[in-house]
Amino acid sequence: MSHTVPHHDVPVPAGDGSAVPDPPGDTPTGVAPGPSGDALSEAAPGLSDGTSTGAASALPGGALSGYGPAAPAQRGDPGPSASAHRGDPAPGAPYDVLLVGGGIIGLSVAWRAARRGLRVAVVDPAPAGGASHAAAGMLAPVSEVTYTEEPLLRLGLASLARWPAFAAELAEDSGHDLDYRTEGTLDVAFGADDLAALDELATFMGRLGLPFERLTGRECRRLEPMLAPAVRGGLLAPGDAWVDPRRVTRALLAALERLGVTMIAARAAGLEHSGETVTGVRLAPEAPASAPGSGVPETVAFPGSSPGSAETADPPGAASGAAEASPGPFRGSAETAGPPGPASASPGAGPAGRVVPARRVILAAGAWSGAMEGLPPRALPPVRPVKGQIMRLRSPAPILGRCVRGVVHGSSVYLVPRGDGELVVGATQEELGFDTRVTAGGLWELLRDARELVPGVTELEVADVVAGLRPGTPDNLPLVGPAAPPGLSMATGHHRGGVLLAPLTAALLVDEVGDDEGLAALCSPLRFQEQR
């Protein structure tokens, strides 16, 4: 099984580079052993670092053979396990891959890397929290296409095509149901202006060769009887899909446990270097996640929502009652309009400065990625937090059969059904820094707009409400791939598309995809570093 360790239990080198004796049982139970050696190309041939050549053939099946080192798992085949990892590491040996951030992006990359036989660790005080806990899970590159974001559409379509295999293999590896559904998205219009906008969108989608169906108001209500009578028309994107992100992150954690990935329950204080090369991560002092000033994003669980259950799926470690999601893998406060600041000494805090060594560090810390110490100013990712408030309602049975979107009072609103009767309503977009408060105004706007689309939502039970922080970038494209300095890669800046882009992000970083279409260049972190 995987081993969750507080940071003072992690085998680390001392600040001068000499080895510190590991505590008793220095290899945590179930932690998959990894290779030794200095060169990443030798130790981790399946990990794309942007420099190695010919590495694909070093792994069974080749690095371009889809989603794993072997043929796709058949039903009943548990897939790769910890036994796929290579011989015992020397005490204090670096991990092949160290993820900073345990959201859906970081966990997906960790899973794919571990499946390829690499020794992997994830640093996050509360994995599966943050934006991943808040997300609705729409896999809708077609219905969300805009006229100025064709590069993002290319990434979204490429990742959507990978979701069926990604979901099937994760379900096999974890034994979890992801509630992955493929009935499409219905975008509806109320007035003449809305219909004209849909016509323009249909023309644009047709020019791009994207699948869609233009529907009358009656046809829309035939598909979704709970729609308001005022709906005058719609656009169906039959290729869109959706998934429950909370189920996905639970499944990823279960798969990582089976693969022996180390989960380090701590926050990252900064990067460690040897010369210009990143060689690991320095951990912050321990502090309770709910301590004053810790700034955890707010989740409000209502009576009957059973925090931690399969229905509400609060992240590991969430408290009963008002569940709390992680503010991210960095230290300090995230509640006010500024990035996390230096950690203050607090009762129970562990010693600072411990280092987890790694041959490659992947920064997957979402909205907090720009606060990582140890990066030169030109290399800091230009990521900003974009607040989103979202609501989950509950009914005895689903009231919608597919995702429904619309523009109400100038704001976009969507409703995402779950198989168990849950209905996700979202989401606000607020440029308020690291503010994660759930507000009455935000919830009122969501319910007001959702009621215009589906009047029956006002009769549903409120299950929970949450505010998360999406990691936005200046061009709305993610930052995925090798970055400066050497030894560092990034997997951040996915904004609204983290769930959709998780399979492609993992594939690009773990060298599971040929890049004949130039997708890696579209999201390379170097595009901003070269401008500075």
C-alpha positions as semicolon CSV with decimal commas, in nm:
position;residue;x (nm);y (nm);z (nm)
1;M;0,000;0,000;0,000
2;S;0,105;0,361;-0,024
3;H;0,253;0,529;0,275
4;T;0,144;0,872;0,394
5;V;0,421;1,025;0,597
6;P;0,460;1,349;0,788
7;H;0,759;1,537;0,655
8;H;0,988;1,461;0,945
9;D;0,969;1,092;0,851
10;V;1,088;1,140;0,493
11;P;1,440;1,012;0,417
12;V;1,628;1,331;0,326
13;P;1,981;1,456;0,283
14;A;2,119;1,722;0,512
15;G;2,167;2,074;0,387
16;D;2,532;2,005;0,301
17;G;2,433;1,712;0,081
18;S;2,552;1,441;0,319
19;A;2,307;1,163;0,387
20;V;2,103;1,167;0,704
21;P;2,041;0,821;0,852
22;D;1,689;0,719;0,778
23;P;1,454;0,654;1,068
24;P;1,373;0,292;1,156
25;G;1,200;0,130;0,864
26;D;1,355;0,381;0,625
27;T;1,169;0,238;0,327
28;P;0,799;0,300;0,408
29;T;0,578;-0,004;0,391
30;G;0,465;-0,060;0,035
31;V;0,673;0,221;-0,113
32;A;0,788;0,097;-0,448
33;P;1,165;0,090;-0,478
34;G;1,324;0,290;-0,755
35;P;1,645;0,297;-0,949
36;S;1,966;0,460;-0,848
37;G;2,198;0,661;-1,067
38;D;2,246;1,018;-1,170
39;A;2,103;1,054;-1,520
40;L;1,728;1,100;-1,551
41;S;1,746;0,941;-1,893
42;E;1,883;0,624;-1,732
43;A;1,668;0,625;-1,419
44;A;1,338;0,728;-1,574
45;P;1,332;0,653;-1,945
46;G;0,955;0,689;-1,961
47;L;0,947;1,043;-1,824
48;S;0,950;1,318;-2,081
49;D;1,213;1,576;-1,987
50;G;1,239;1,735;-2,324
51;T;1,602;1,627;-2,366
52;S;1,626;1,249;-2,396
53;T;1,613;1,068;-2,728
54;G;1,534;0,708;-2,799
55;A;1,390;0,660;-2,451
56;A;1,062;0,528;-2,579
57;S;1,201;0,191;-2,667
58;A;1,348;0,144;-2,319
59;L;1,005;0,072;-2,173
60;P;0,790;-0,231;-2,243
61;G;0,549;-0,136;-2,518
62;G;0,736;0,184;-2,598
63;A;0,660;0,535;-2,479
64;L;0,421;0,597;-2,766
65;S;0,203;0,292;-2,711
66;G;-0,097;0,462;-2,553
67;Y;-0,163;0,457;-2,182
68;G;0,084;0,223;-2,020
69;P;0,385;0,004;-2,050
70;A;0,181;-0,297;-2,151
71;A;-0,136;-0,380;-2,340
72;P;-0,457;-0,224;-2,199
73;A;-0,576;-0,411;-1,893
74;Q;-0,855;-0,658;-1,946
75;R;-1,146;-0,672;-1,707
76;G;-1,030;-0,842;-1,391
77;D;-0,667;-0,755;-1,462
78;P;-0,550;-0,519;-1,187
79;G;-0,294;-0,361;-1,419
80;P;0,054;-0,256;-1,312
81;S;0,138;-0,282;-0,943
82;A;0,422;-0,198;-0,712
83;S;0,600;-0,508;-0,833
84;A;0,664;-0,329;-1,163
85;H;0,912;-0,100;-0,993
86;R;1,282;-0,167;-1,003
87;G;1,529;-0,281;-0,731
88;D;1,582;-0,136;-0,389
89;P;1,707;0,224;-0,379
90;A;2,003;0,325;-0,171
91;P;1,911;0,500;0,158
92;G;1,808;0,856;0,076
93;A;1,800;0,784;-0,299
94;P;1,606;1,043;-0,496
95;Y;1,264;0,974;-0,636
96;D;1,238;0,952;-1,012
97;V;0,943;1,192;-1,005
98;L;0,826;1,424;-0,727
99;L;0,492;1,598;-0,771
100;V;0,426;1,922;-0,582
101;G;0,049;1,924;-0,566
102;G;-0,206;1,645;-0,523
103;G;-0,503;1,770;-0,722
104;I;-0,642;1,585;-1,022
105;I;-0,350;1,699;-1,239
106;G;-0,072;1,600;-0,998
107;L;-0,238;1,269;-0,907
108;S;-0,294;1,182;-1,273
109;V;0,070;1,246;-1,360
110;A;0,180;1,044;-1,056
111;W;-0,043;0,754;-1,157
112;R;0,082;0,742;-1,515
113;A;0,445;0,772;-1,404
114;A;0,406;0,496;-1,143
115;R;0,240;0,273;-1,400
116;R;0,556;0,298;-1,607
117;G;0,767;0,163;-1,324
118;L;0,899;0,493;-1,189
119;R;0,948;0,568;-0,820
120;V;0,706;0,851;-0,745
121;A;0,613;1,075;-0,451
122;V;0,346;1,343;-0,410
123;V;0,382;1,639;-0,169
124;D;0,048;1,780;-0,053
125;P;-0,095;1,827;0,298
126;A;-0,445;1,724;0,182
127;P;-0,452;1,566;-0,165
128;A;-0,774;1,573;-0,368
129;G;-0,866;1,911;-0,221
130;G;-0,861;2,259;-0,369
131;A;-0,999;2,321;-0,718
132;S;-1,032;1,948;-0,786
133;H;-1,271;1,914;-0,493
134;A;-1,479;2,205;-0,621
135;A;-1,484;2,121;-0,993
136;A;-1,800;2,013;-1,176
137;G;-1,617;1,777;-1,412
138;M;-1,741;1,889;-1,754
139;L;-1,543;1,738;-2,041
140;A;-1,680;1,984;-2,292
141;P;-1,423;2,134;-2,530
142;V;-1,685;2,168;-2,805
143;S;-1,964;2,344;-2,615
144;E;-1,714;2,575;-2,443
145;V;-1,529;2,675;-2,760
146;T;-1,471;3,049;-2,816
147;Y;-1,360;3,234;-3,125
148;T;-1,020;3,331;-2,986
149;E;-0,921;3,002;-2,819
150;E;-0,867;2,753;-3,100
151;P;-0,532;2,636;-2,948
152;L;-0,717;2,550;-2,624
153;L;-0,980;2,370;-2,830
154;R;-0,707;2,156;-2,991
155;L;-0,577;2,058;-2,648
156;G;-0,927;1,988;-2,520
157;L;-1,025;1,767;-2,813
158;A;-0,700;1,571;-2,789
159;S;-0,754;1,512;-2,418
160;L;-1,124;1,429;-2,457
161;A;-1,023;1,155;-2,704
162;R;-0,804;1,005;-2,429
163;W;-1,071;1,008;-2,159
164;P;-1,240;0,672;-2,245
165;A;-0,914;0,477;-2,209
166;F;-0,803;0,688;-1,912
167;A;-1,133;0,624;-1,730
168;A;-1,139;0,253;-1,811
169;E;-0,782;0,195;-1,695
170;L;-0,827;0,401;-1,379
171;A;-1,143;0,209;-1,294
172;E;-0,951;-0,117;-1,343
173;D;-0,652;-0,002;-1,138
174;S;-0,860;0,136;-0,851
175;G;-1,182;-0,066;-0,848
176;H;-1,377;0,263;-0,834
177;D;-1,669;0,383;-1,045
178;L;-1,593;0,732;-1,184
179;D;-1,950;0,814;-1,298
180;Y;-1,804;0,887;-1,644
181;R;-2,085;0,976;-1,886
182;T;-2,097;1,062;-2,255
183;E;-2,448;1,194;-2,331
184;G;-2,326;1,534;-2,450
185;T;-2,397;1,897;-2,359
186;L;-2,708;2,098;-2,446
187;D;-2,653;2,474;-2,481
188;V;-2,989;2,655;-2,470
189;A;-3,112;3,003;-2,565
190;F;-3,402;3,214;-2,438
191;G;-3,430;3,524;-2,657
192;A;-3,357;3,640;-3,010
193;D;-3,011;3,760;-2,914
194;D;-2,928;3,425;-2,755
195;L;-3,051;3,242;-3,066
196;A;-2,839;3,464;-3,289
197;A;-2,535;3,389;-3,073
198;L;-2,605;3,016;-3,104
199;D;-2,630;3,051;-3,482
200;E;-2,289;3,219;-3,491
201;L;-2,147;2,946;-3,268
202;A;-2,294;2,676;-3,493
203;T;-2,134;2,839;-3,798
204;F;-1,797;2,853;-3,619
205;M;-1,822;2,491;-3,506
206;G;-1,918;2,382;-3,858
207;R;-1,615;2,560;-4,001
208;L;-1,394;2,370;-3,756
209;G;-1,561;2,041;-3,841
210;L;-1,696;1,994;-3,488
211;P;-2,007;1,780;-3,433
212;F;-2,328;1,955;-3,326
213;E;-2,705;1,946;-3,371
214;R;-2,921;2,261;-3,397
215;L;-3,247;2,212;-3,203
216;T;-3,576;2,398;-3,166
217;G;-3,716;2,478;-2,824
218;R;-3,957;2,184;-2,852
219;E;-3,673;1,948;-2,942
220;C;-3,473;2,073;-2,646
221;R;-3,761;2,001;-2,409
222;R;-3,810;1,661;-2,566
223;L;-3,451;1,580;-2,468
224;E;-3,478;1,747;-2,128
225;P;-3,840;1,778;-2,007
226;M;-3,741;1,980;-1,699
227;L;-3,622;2,276;-1,910
228;A;-3,814;2,601;-1,876
229;P;-4,095;2,664;-2,130
230;A;-3,920;2,988;-2,231
231;V;-3,630;2,799;-2,393
232;R;-3,651;2,882;-2,765
233;G;-3,372;2,672;-2,907
234;G;-3,046;2,499;-2,843
235;L;-2,725;2,347;-2,968
236;L;-2,640;1,987;-2,877
237;A;-2,272;1,886;-2,865
238;P;-2,311;1,506;-2,866
239;G;-1,940;1,438;-2,825
240;D;-1,907;1,615;-2,491
241;A;-1,884;1,412;-2,171
242;W;-1,852;1,461;-1,797
243;V;-1,721;1,285;-1,490
244;D;-1,734;1,324;-1,112
245;P;-1,394;1,476;-1,014
246;R;-1,432;1,368;-0,652
247;R;-1,472;1,009;-0,761
248;V;-1,177;1,048;-0,997
249;T;-0,943;1,177;-0,727
250;R;-1,055;0,904;-0,487
251;A;-0,985;0,648;-0,758
252;L;-0,644;0,802;-0,827
253;L;-0,552;0,784;-0,458
254;A;-0,659;0,420;-0,448
255;A;-0,456;0,341;-0,761
256;L;-0,151;0,520;-0,620
257;E;-0,182;0,317;-0,302
258;R;-0,177;-0,005;-0,502
259;L;0,125;0,117;-0,698
260;G;0,320;0,204;-0,384
261;V;0,344;0,580;-0,447
262;T;0,459;0,779;-0,143
263;M;0,214;1,048;-0,026
264;I;0,399;1,312;0,179
265;A;0,156;1,502;0,402
266;A;0,339;1,834;0,410
267;R;0,361;2,164;0,229
268;A;0,647;2,257;0,000
269;A;0,857;2,554;0,112
270;G;1,078;2,576;-0,196
271;L;1,299;2,404;-0,449
272;E;1,645;2,267;-0,379
273;H;1,925;2,308;-0,633
274;S;2,263;2,166;-0,721
275;G;2,411;2,444;-0,927
276;E;2,132;2,542;-1,166
277;T;1,960;2,203;-1,158
278;V;1,656;2,138;-0,937
279;T;1,729;1,836;-0,720
280;G;1,434;1,819;-0,482
281;V;1,186;2,003;-0,263
282;R;1,233;2,157;0,079
283;L;0,937;2,100;0,310
284;A;0,770;2,357;0,533
285;P;0,706;2,320;0,907
286;E;0,406;2,117;1,001
287;A;0,094;2,309;1,093
288;P;-0,263;2,186;1,135
289;A;-0,459;2,250;0,816
290;S;-0,733;2,420;1,017
291;A;-0,502;2,640;1,222
292;P;-0,577;3,014;1,227
293;G;-0,430;3,174;0,920
294;S;-0,397;2,850;0,728
295;G;-0,651;2,985;0,483
296;V;-0,817;2,663;0,374
297;P;-1,076;2,708;0,097
298;E;-1,424;2,677;0,235
299;T;-1,660;2,386;0,182
300;V;-1,994;2,394;0,360
301;A;-2,146;2,049;0,411
302;F;-2,516;2,051;0,493
303;P;-2,702;1,813;0,725
304;G;-2,727;1,470;0,569
305;S;-2,439;1,524;0,327
306;S;-2,217;1,282;0,520
307;P;-1,870;1,428;0,475
308;G;-1,631;1,169;0,346
309;S;-1,905;0,950;0,202
310;A;-1,931;0,839;-0,159
311;E;-2,203;1,099;-0,212
312;T;-2,011;1,409;-0,108
313;A;-1,657;1,271;-0,127
314;D;-1,477;1,521;0,089
315;P;-1,099;1,505;0,057
316;P;-0,899;1,286;0,290
317;G;-0,858;1,445;0,627
318;A;-1,161;1,669;0,599
319;A;-1,333;1,740;0,925
320;S;-1,686;1,637;1,001
321;G;-1,952;1,900;0,965
322;A;-1,788;2,185;0,780
323;A;-1,545;2,003;0,558
324;E;-1,224;2,180;0,465
325;A;-1,036;2,145;0,141
326;S;-0,664;2,202;0,113
327;P;-0,537;2,550;0,027
328;G;-0,269;2,389;-0,183
329;P;0,067;2,229;-0,125
330;F;0,241;2,549;-0,018
331;R;0,273;2,698;0,326
332;G;0,105;3,001;0,471
333;S;-0,226;3,179;0,422
334;A;-0,442;3,153;0,114
335;E;-0,756;3,325;0,237
336;T;-0,664;3,686;0,174
337;A;-0,592;3,854;-0,159
338;G;-0,228;3,757;-0,175
339;P;-0,013;3,450;-0,222
340;P;0,088;3,236;0,072
341;G;0,341;3,406;0,292
342;P;0,615;3,269;0,513
343;A;0,503;3,016;0,767
344;S;0,507;3,125;1,125
345;A;0,607;2,895;1,407
346;S;0,300;2,732;1,553
347;P;0,241;2,480;1,827
348;G;0,322;2,134;1,703
349;A;0,518;2,256;1,401
350;G;0,791;2,022;1,290
351;P;1,143;2,123;1,189
352;A;1,177;2,322;0,868
353;G;1,426;2,270;0,589
354;R;1,385;1,897;0,530
355;V;1,450;1,802;0,169
356;V;1,292;1,533;-0,047
357;P;1,538;1,457;-0,329
358;A;1,417;1,385;-0,681
359;R;1,556;1,352;-1,030
360;R;1,264;1,551;-1,165
361;V;1,026;1,783;-0,980
362;I;0,689;1,857;-1,139
363;L;0,512;2,168;-1,015
364;A;0,139;2,091;-1,015
365;A;0,024;2,328;-0,742
366;G;-0,260;2,499;-0,925
367;A;-0,324;2,859;-0,827
368;W;-0,033;2,845;-0,581
369;S;0,227;2,753;-0,843
370;G;0,352;3,109;-0,877
371;A;0,447;3,123;-0,509
372;M;0,714;2,853;-0,517
373;E;1,044;2,972;-0,373
374;G;1,369;2,876;-0,538
375;L;1,272;2,984;-0,889
376;P;1,434;3,284;-1,058
377;P;1,183;3,561;-1,137
378;R;1,188;3,483;-1,509
379;A;1,095;3,120;-1,439
380;L;0,799;3,186;-1,207
381;P;0,482;3,063;-1,378
382;P;0,240;3,350;-1,452
383;V;-0,050;3,181;-1,274
384;R;-0,323;3,372;-1,093
385;P;-0,618;3,249;-0,884
386;V;-0,967;3,277;-1,035
387;K;-1,232;3,215;-0,773
388;G;-1,528;2,993;-0,852
389;Q;-1,824;2,928;-0,625
390;I;-2,023;2,614;-0,699
391;M;-2,326;2,442;-0,549
392;R;-2,431;2,079;-0,527
393;L;-2,801;1,994;-0,500
394;R;-2,960;1,656;-0,441
395;S;-3,277;1,482;-0,559
396;P;-3,394;1,119;-0,523
397;A;-3,331;1,065;-0,896
398;P;-3,155;1,265;-1,168
399;I;-3,367;1,545;-1,314
400;L;-3,145;1,592;-1,621
401;G;-2,997;1,339;-1,859
402;R;-2,707;1,551;-1,984
403;C;-2,520;1,870;-1,905
404;V;-2,720;2,185;-1,969
405;R;-2,567;2,529;-2,025
406;G;-2,711;2,871;-2,091
407;V;-2,650;3,243;-2,067
408;V;-2,874;3,414;-1,814
409;H;-2,854;3,786;-1,732
410;G;-2,526;3,797;-1,922
411;S;-2,367;3,520;-1,712
412;S;-2,301;3,162;-1,817
413;V;-2,444;2,892;-1,594
414;Y;-2,427;2,514;-1,623
415;L;-2,598;2,219;-1,458
416;V;-2,416;1,885;-1,442
417;P;-2,614;1,575;-1,336
418;R;-2,473;1,280;-1,146
419;G;-2,601;0,925;-1,163
420;D;-2,697;0,930;-0,793
421;G;-2,929;1,233;-0,825
422;E;-2,676;1,502;-0,741
423;L;-2,688;1,814;-0,957
424;V;-2,389;2,048;-0,975
425;V;-2,463;2,414;-1,044
426;G;-2,181;2,647;-1,134
427;A;-1,991;2,854;-1,140
428;T;-1,893;3,209;-1,063
429;Q;-1,574;3,360;-1,204
430;E;-1,425;3,616;-0,969
431;E;-1,085;3,787;-0,981
432;L;-1,043;3,827;-0,605
433;G;-0,697;3,689;-0,539
434;F;-0,677;3,408;-0,286
435;D;-1,022;3,473;-0,138
436;T;-1,204;3,143;-0,086
437;R;-1,509;3,262;0,106
438;V;-1,848;3,127;0,006
439;T;-2,078;3,429;-0,025
440;A;-2,454;3,476;-0,017
441;G;-2,436;3,684;-0,334
442;G;-2,249;3,417;-0,527
443;L;-2,494;3,145;-0,426
444;W;-2,794;3,367;-0,503
445;E;-2,666;3,431;-0,854
446;L;-2,613;3,060;-0,916
447;L;-2,963;2,966;-0,800
448;R;-3,126;3,260;-0,980
449;D;-2,968;3,166;-1,312
450;A;-3,017;2,790;-1,269
451;R;-3,387;2,848;-1,197
452;E;-3,424;3,027;-1,531
453;L;-3,301;2,717;-1,711
454;V;-3,461;2,448;-1,492
455;P;-3,730;2,588;-1,259
456;G;-3,743;2,267;-1,057
457;V;-3,399;2,322;-0,902
458;T;-3,558;2,532;-0,628
459;E;-3,725;2,216;-0,492
460;L;-3,396;2,028;-0,451
461;E;-3,201;1,978;-0,131
462;V;-2,876;2,172;-0,092
463;A;-2,595;1,919;-0,040
464;D;-2,294;2,150;-0,022
465;V;-2,139;2,468;-0,154
466;V;-1,772;2,535;-0,211
467;A;-1,538;2,803;-0,340
468;G;-1,225;2,693;-0,523
469;L;-0,941;2,870;-0,700
470;R;-0,875;2,795;-1,066
471;P;-0,519;2,855;-1,190
472;G;-0,548;3,105;-1,475
473;T;-0,277;3,213;-1,721
474;P;-0,250;3,523;-1,944
475;D;-0,342;3,329;-2,261
476;N;-0,576;3,075;-2,094
477;L;-0,349;2,787;-2,200
478;P;-0,194;2,554;-1,942
479;L;0,174;2,528;-1,858
480;V;0,281;2,170;-1,925
481;G;0,629;2,037;-1,987
482;P;0,996;2,104;-1,912
483;A;1,074;2,446;-1,767
484;A;1,379;2,642;-1,660
485;P;1,581;2,559;-1,453
486;P;1,680;2,201;-1,549
487;G;1,521;1,926;-1,342
488;L;1,187;2,108;-1,324
489;S;0,867;2,051;-1,521
490;M;0,530;2,217;-1,481
491;A;0,172;2,094;-1,490
492;T;-0,033;2,396;-1,393
493;G;-0,241;2,685;-1,527
494;H;-0,532;2,471;-1,648
495;H;-0,795;2,727;-1,538
496;R;-1,141;2,574;-1,603
497;G;-1,001;2,273;-1,788
498;G;-0,810;2,078;-1,526
499;V;-1,040;1,776;-1,528
500;L;-1,071;1,773;-1,906
501;L;-0,697;1,811;-1,965
502;A;-0,574;1,566;-1,701
503;P;-0,522;1,270;-1,941
504;L;-0,333;1,476;-2,200
505;T;-0,124;1,652;-1,935
506;A;-0,014;1,321;-1,786
507;A;0,056;1,175;-2,128
508;L;0,272;1,470;-2,234
509;L;0,475;1,462;-1,913
510;V;0,519;1,086;-1,898
511;D;0,603;1,060;-2,269
512;E;0,301;0,853;-2,362
513;V;0,207;1,054;-2,669
514;G;0,366;1,131;-3,002
515;D;0,345;1,502;-3,069
516;D;0,295;1,519;-3,442
517;E;0,029;1,785;-3,388
518;G;0,255;2,017;-3,189
519;L;0,043;2,002;-2,874
520;A;0,345;2,023;-2,642
521;A;0,452;2,351;-2,798
522;L;0,108;2,502;-2,739
523;C;0,135;2,460;-2,363
524;S;0,512;2,480;-2,309
525;P;0,604;2,685;-2,000
526;L;0,898;2,821;-2,197
527;R;0,665;3,040;-2,403
528;F;0,647;3,289;-2,116
529;Q;1,005;3,249;-1,996
530;E;1,134;3,335;-2,343
531;Q;0,934;3,660;-2,339
532;R;1,103;3,787;-2,024
